[in-house]
């Protein structure tokens, strides 16, 4: 294989030189800053110039315009003027020829072009590099004698029409140098000062600086125009003048060559000949031309690759061999790019495109034949082992445990009656294709681990989930033992299992019940403390709002009241969840909910975030839980705020949509029907695809430590699904993010609107109310507010003190208002003792517990849920009195 790889490398080496050269130019692109303040500029004789100066493109360009341009460039301080236009004969007007000759003489820095016809070739001898051409046509003597130098404008073109090799000279019997070399020689560049330098230049290849028209250039008409170029555009520059051919308009030979920067992105595939000359000169000036590796070095590298990959990949499995081959191709490409940056290139594509792929294919063939013979050997050994396994299996037919015998390939060789009873398959069915995989499909990864452990250490034990023929999942307490042959080689696996499904289900049910009881207890305690904290806030806000005369303060207090009630509702949702119940859905309008959230965002988010909403008036109602939907929108808004640290725009857009089957198919988990679409979009940083794919995973977050929990979007997804909806996410880095939520349209009839006329709160008539609550703030607010509404109040900080106060004022107390949970003596026990003293006393029991379905007034006890408003307290007291 190594010999074959080496032979192919040598056979195809020269065929891949041009492609390797072009690929390196295309991969590296235009070097950054390569032509910044370029010492070379080009003046193109193009179609625009003919049109601007009103000259027929089918006729030769007037030589008086050449003279005019030459004088202008001389006046502008051009360092040298190089004509890639051959003036080989006299023009139609001797006067204009004289004018051009005079301008060339006055310039004193003009280099003219000659032409070589016929086949151009080059040879490298011991002394120099030379070229042959059937005929050399110099410029007209009248012009040549006035020019400082002249050279041959012809190029050496490869078969694919790309100019890659630089030729210094000499053409024909006169050994005339090229146009570029004549320019460099007149400017006395260091590269022209020794035969060795000339020899190295001839051996080099061109380094192109970019696609066609990359070198700074102007049209002929721009160069002649007084304001056509910036000031000092030509000062101290070497100016190349030449045609930019237009197919079908010029009758002369098309003077352009294919660019090595060929790709679908480059519309111009051909480069004008004058730009090739300018590129050659820049290479000579900068000394950054390309040099191909010597034949001996290339041969050594081809042999090294043949040995390394031809002999190396054959020892690897197909997948590692493929990875190694791709790594080798990438490494070769990387080395080629590094060498190209240092002025060295080689036919690297023969390595990446021929040698390594052939070595990889050879390794695949070797592994296949090796696998084929190994498999035949294993099958023969298996047939011998089967007989002994059946003999041993006969001894365990009576066992109560399920017993299976598998060969090392996974095929069931024996199943006892208990195994057939447990899993539902007979021995013949166990041996059918796919049955074993189906039996172990419930925990395929665990089965692989168990098999590996049994094969490594000889045995494994543990619990596995396995699937029966009916599809039921059973938990099996398994013991796997490796069976070896007489030589100690692994032969088969003995699987003994006992069904413990019922036992595990009972254990799991017990643990689940314990866990939910613990969660319920914790949630109840947290809810009590939170409601005790929210109750005085709610009553205080209502008190301030009632007393305030400032409209803006009233609005702000109203917002605080709404969100306090929402917080209390969230606590209730936690309690419902802890008790295994979800939030209740009701028919609601989305527009007020969005408007409320928009107001909250405007008042709390940074001012550099603008908020806008587009909500149609005919928006359909939906069935939903307002607290949960508020939580969904708030989570999305907070994420949008974090994605816009420098500010931006947050938008809410709602609309009625009817999704067809095709449209729903484009949305994850989408379904056809009538929906209300709610779009929340921001103009923030956006997310790359790899982040977008994980955003709904619990605890996945891109925020820094302490800034995000990773459960916000997971909660959003869960709540949207619980509403029967689905959502779509679109995001691009730097373009922002959009979350579009689809909620089903509510089809039930709208409830009858109730009057919102303000009702005067009921006042007391001096009745004595006994208040018992362990929260000082709640007691003080109740004492103050109930007193202001005409009641007398006794306050107790726990149940025991409430009983004592009632004993002292039993004849006057008209109603007991008590908290459910208090130290020393809780609410229900205090109610029981007070009722033993006076059984008909009206009682209001305040509690943070969620509604458990009991009647609101049972045994004369009215329930008041914390946090409560002053309005609720006053109305309930008046009702009970």
Buried (B, 14 or more C-beta within 10 A) or exposed (E): BBEBBBEBBBEBBEEBBBBBBBBBBBEEEBBEEBBEEBBBBBBBBBBBBBEBBEBEBEEEBBBBBBBBBBBBBBEBEBBBBBBBBBBBEEBEEEEBBBBBBBBBBEBEBBBBBBBBEEEBEBEEEEEBBBBBBEEBBBBBEBBBEBBBBBBBBBBBBBEEEBBBBBBBBBBBEEEBBBBBBBBBBBBEBEBBEEEEBBBBBBBBBBBBBBBBBBBBBBBBBBBBBEEBBEEEBBEEBBBBBBBBBBEEEBEEEEBBBBBBBBEEEEEEBBBBBBBBBBBBBBBBBEBBBBBBBEEEEBBEBBBEBBBBBBBBBBEBEBEEBBEBBEEBBEEBBEBBBEBBEEBBBBBBBBBBBBBBBBBBBBBBEBBEEEEEEEEEEEEEBBEEBBEBBEEEBEEBEEEEBBBBBBBBEEBBBBBBBBBBEBBBBBBEBBBEEEBBEBBBBBBEEBBEBBBEBBBEEEEBEEBBBBBBBEEEEBBBBBBBBBBEEEEEEBBBBBBBBBBBBEEBEEEEEEEEEEEEEEBBEEBBEBBBBBBBBBBBBBBBBBBBBEEBEEEEEBBBBEBBBBBBBBBBBBBBBBBBBBBEEEBEBBBBBBBEBBEBBBBBBEEEBEEEBBBEBEBEEEBBBBBBBBBBBBBBBBBBBBBBBBBBEEEBBBBBBBBEBEBEEEEBEEBEEBBEBBBBBBBBBBBBBBBEEEEBEEBBEEEBBBEEEEEBEBBBBBBBBBBBEBBBBBBBBBBEEEEBBBBBBBBBBBEEEEEEEEEEEEEEEBEBEEBBBBBBBBBEBBBBBBBEBBEEBEBBBBBBBBBBBBBEBBEEEEEEBBBBBBBBBBEBBBBBBBBEBBBEEEEEBBBBBBBBBBEEEEEEBEEEBBBBBBBBBBBBBBBBBBEBB
